[in-house]
Amino acid sequence: MDSMITKFFLSLLIPGLLVILFTRVTFNHIVGLVLTVALIAAAVYAGYTNTWFLYAVNAASLTAGFWYATNMYKRSKKAVIHEDE
């Protein structure tokens, strides 16, 4: 049972943080999302995520991370526009 609890908390945190990290590295929130989805798909294929509950938690974390990364991306674009003025 500890393994399921650990998988739950990691599924709750890691995908969202990865979207934010990849957005910061690539300077594009869409690319960050695509790279994170590819990593999650590889983990599912390898058998690390094996229940529908964990799929839903991963999706919720991806959504929250993408929302935050989109806001972060818009703020940085707005800051660049104001710097040019």
Protein Blocks (a to p, Z undefined) as FASTA:
>chain_A
ZZmmmmmmmmmmmmmmmmmmmmmmnopaklmmmmmmmmmmmmmmnopaccfklmmmmmmm
mmmmmmmmmmmmmmmmmmmmmmmZZ
